[in-house]
């Protein structure tokens, strides 16, 4: 970041993963550069959420709903 700032880059935000080490780094860096926003990447959390839902009891309901829709869609193509 120092090199980028020295080269004239304007840094407004930094995105990091949501692991413990990155949280500590965000806290330290935000004290050093209070004008920069340090945020957590939500894509990783969203991916974990989707995996958890697909592994839960709701996954069976989702699969049944998908099968039902596929059957309905297939039946309309022959009408």
C-alpha positions as CSV (number, residue, x, y, z in Angstrom):
1,X,0.0,0.0,0.0
2,X,2.9,2.3,0.7
3,X,4.2,1.9,-2.8
4,X,0.8,2.5,-4.3
5,X,0.3,5.6,-2.3
6,X,3.8,6.8,-3.2
7,X,2.9,6.3,-6.9
8,X,-0.1,8.5,-6.5
9,X,-2.8,5.9,-6.2
10,X,-5.9,6.9,-4.4
11,X,-6.9,4.0,-2.1
12,X,-10.4,4.3,-0.7
13,X,-11.0,0.7,0.5
14,X,-9.3,-2.6,1.0
15,X,-11.2,-5.9,0.9
16,X,-9.9,-8.9,2.9
17,X,-11.1,-12.4,3.8
18,X,-13.0,-13.0,7.0
19,X,-10.4,-15.1,8.8
20,X,-9.0,-14.2,12.2
21,X,-5.6,-13.0,11.0
22,X,-7.3,-10.7,8.4
23,X,-9.5,-9.2,11.2
24,X,-6.4,-8.4,13.2
25,X,-4.7,-6.9,10.2
26,X,-7.8,-4.8,9.4
27,X,-7.8,-3.4,13.0
28,X,-4.0,-2.6,12.9
29,X,-4.1,-1.1,9.4
30,X,-7.2,1.0,10.1
31,X,-5.3,2.7,13.0
32,X,-2.4,3.4,10.6
33,X,-4.6,4.6,7.7
34,X,-7.9,5.9,9.2
35,X,-8.9,7.4,5.8
36,X,-9.1,4.0,4.2
37,X,-12.1,1.6,4.8
38,X,-11.2,-2.0,5.5
39,X,-14.0,-4.3,4.7
40,X,-14.8,-8.1,4.8
41,X,-15.4,-9.9,1.5
42,X,-19.0,-11.2,1.8
43,X,-18.6,-13.6,-1.2
44,X,-16.8,-16.2,0.9
45,X,-19.5,-15.9,3.7
46,X,-22.2,-16.2,1.1
47,X,-20.6,-19.3,-0.4
48,X,-20.4,-20.9,3.1
49,X,-24.0,-20.1,3.7
50,X,-25.1,-21.7,0.4
51,X,-23.0,-24.8,1.2
52,X,-24.6,-25.0,4.7
53,X,-28.1,-24.7,3.3
54,X,-27.5,-27.3,0.7
55,X,-26.2,-29.7,3.3
56,X,-29.2,-29.1,5.6
57,X,-32.7,-30.7,5.6
58,X,-33.8,-27.9,3.3
59,X,-31.7,-29.5,0.6
60,X,-34.1,-32.3,0.2
61,X,-37.0,-29.9,-0.1
62,X,-35.1,-27.9,-2.7
63,X,-34.3,-31.0,-4.7
64,X,-37.9,-32.1,-4.7
65,X,-39.1,-28.7,-5.8
66,X,-36.5,-28.7,-8.6
67,X,-37.6,-32.2,-9.7
68,X,-41.2,-31.0,-9.7
69,X,-40.4,-28.0,-11.8
70,X,-38.4,-30.0,-14.2
71,X,-41.3,-32.5,-14.6
72,X,-43.7,-29.6,-15.2
73,X,-41.5,-28.0,-17.7
74,X,-40.9,-31.3,-19.6
75,X,-44.7,-32.0,-19.7
76,X,-45.4,-28.6,-21.3
77,X,-42.9,-29.2,-24.1
78,X,-44.9,-32.1,-25.4
79,X,-48.3,-30.4,-25.3
